[in-house]
């Protein structure tokens, strides 16, 4: 009789625990009504992505500060000049946040968020040699623009771990 009571008590505890987890899953997928004040993991990710965008835009601009040295030839005499070209990230847009797939070990993957960063190419003044071009700053707008999309990983609570994003589209 005592074993029977222990089994029933364990079954009730198990069913109660599964009920709350089951309710959580149903609420996350929009099948069951969410209680007032409920915030899902993907909602947390979307809120945190504004901070990620600002932080990463600063990091991307610092990384691009060195730029790339280009060589431009003149058509008339075959001589050329060197100049620095660098991307300047100007704004970002949060594109999407979604649950990540499970890992090969069966662990929950958390969430994945996508942010698109808009940039414009900046150029430095034309110099006669590479060393002078490297030491100059790229501050002249070239008129060319573009966008990069990065993927960021978040834990199951929607918190970013601070790692760099993965470039997804060029």
N, C-alpha and C positions, 0 to 999 in steps of 0.2 A: 504494500500500500504506500509505503514511504517513497519507493522508487517511482511509482506512478505519479505521485504528487510532484516530485522533482522534475520528471519529464514534462508534465503539463506546464509547470512554471517556466521551464526553459523554452518550451514551444511558444508560450505567450510572449516571453521576452523577445524571442526571435521574430515572431510575427509583428510585434510592435516596432522593432528596429527596422524591419524590411518595409513596413508601411511608410515610415518617414522617408526612407531612401527612395522608395517607389514614388511617393508623392513628389519628392524633389525632381526626380527624372521626368515625371509627367508634366510638372510645371515648367521645367526647362524647355521641353519640346512643345509647349503651348497646348497640350491636350487637356490638362486640368487647370482650373482657374487659379491664378496666383493670389496669395494673401496680400493685403495692403502693406506697402513698404517693402515688398519682396524685390531683391535685386539679383538677377542671374549672373553667372560668371561672364557671359559675353557682354552684358551691360557694364560690368566692372572693367572689362578689357577696353571697351569703347571710351569709357571715361579716362582710363589711364593712358590711352593712345595719344591724347593731347600733350601730356608730359613727355612721352616717348618722342613725339615729333619735334618738339622744341629742343630737347636734349640732343637728339640725333642730328638735327640740322646744324647745330653748333659744331658737333664732332665732324660732320661731313665737310663743312667749310674750313675747319682747321686742317683736315687731311688734304684738301685741295689747295691749300695755301701755296705749296711749292710749285704746283702747276706742271706744265710740260713745255719744254723748249722746242719751238718749231723753226723751220728754215724756209724763207720765202725768196725765190729767185726773181730777178727782174728780167723781162723779156728782151730788153735791148742789148745789154752787154754780158749777160750770163752771170753777173755777180749777184750776191744776195745778202739778206739781212736776217738776223735772228730775233725772235721775240718769244715772250712767255705767254702761254694760254692756260687759263684755269677756269673751272666751273665755280660759279657763285650761286649757292642754293638760296632761293628767295622766299619760298613759301611751301607749305605742305598741305595735303588733304588726306584725311582718314578714309580709306576705301572700304574695308571689310574687316569683320571679326567673326571667327567661327571656331567651333570645337575642333581640336586636332584629333587625328586618328590615334588609336591605341598603338603603343610600341610593341616590338616583337616579344617583349617579356610580359605583355598583357597589362602593363600599367597604363593608367589614363594619361593621355598626351597633353592635357591642359587645353590651351587655346592658341590660335594663330591669328595675328593681325597684319593687315597690309596698309602701308602708308606710301603715297606717291609724293615725291619731292620735285618741285619745279626749279629749274636753274637756267642761268644764262651764261654764255661764255664771255670771259673778260680777257683782254689782251694787254700786254705790256708795250712800252715804246720799242720801236725798231732799233736794234743795236748792231754794231759791226762784228761782234764776236759773241760766242756762246756764254762766256763768263759774265760779261756785262748784262746779257739778257737774263741770266739766272738771278743776278742780284737786284734786278728791277722788280717792281710790283705790277701785277696785272690789274689795272684799274680802268681800262678803256673798254666800254661795252662794244662787243662785236656785232650785236644784232641777232646772233644765233641763239636759239633757246631749245630746251628739251626737258625731259622728265625721266626720273628713275623711280622704280617701285621696289620697295624693300619689304621682306617678310620678317616679322618679329614673333618670338615665342613667349608665351605667358604660362604661368602655372595654373592649376585647376581653380584657384581663387581669383584669377584674372590679374595677377601681379607680374610685372615685367622683371626679369632678372638682371637687366642692365647690359646684356650682350648685344654685340653689333647685329644689325639686320643683314639678311641675305638678299642680295640683289636678284630680283626675279625677272625684270624686263629692262631691256636697253632701248 
